[in-house]
């Protein structure tokens, strides 16, 4: 079920921009809202906001949300993962397959604020080098 909500203002942030309170993308489409994972999307931009855990039980939902973000607007797909606590191999696979698909059309999947332990999993499996995937970790000290 898709739920429409207004949660902020869209202001065209570029990758790497710092977001001050009250300034940031507008996530007004809730793609998924379960006890384990919440996926919100920007209705007019290829941006997602994930919070919770991505695992085999919801990896297909993440794949669908990534596809919807890809189809929503041109450009790279950006995913804010600051509130993602856990990702299993099925979740990693969903991200890497989406990145491969985006790369075919010269686009990227950019994962922002990835927790160090999740980024380490990408490296251990060797999927950090997948074409079309950029991983940005939390700043040091977080």
C-alpha positions, 0 to 999 in steps of 0.5 A: 500500500502506498500512503501519501504524506508531506514531510518536508521541502524539496530543495535540490540538494546535491550529493555531499551537501550538508542538510541543516534542520528544516532543509532537505528533500521532501519525502512524501510517498511512503512506499513501505511501512512495516515494523521492520522497515520503512521506505519513504520516497520523494515524489518528484525526484529519484530519492529514497529514505530507508529506516530499519532493517533490510533483509530477505523478508523485505528485499523485494520491497526494496527492489520495487522501491528502487525501481520506482525511484529510478522510473520517477525521474532522470538522474542518479538514484540517491538512498539515505541510509542513516537510519538503516541498522542492518542489511543481510546478503539479500538486501545487499543483492537488491542494492547491487542489482539495482546499481547494475541496472542503473549503470546500463543507462549511465546512472548511479545508485548512491547510498548515503550515510551508510553505517560502517558495519554495512559498508564493511559487508559490501567490501567483504563480499566484494560488491563495493566495486560493482559498476554503478554503485557509490557508497558514502559512509557516516562521517567519522565519529558517528 
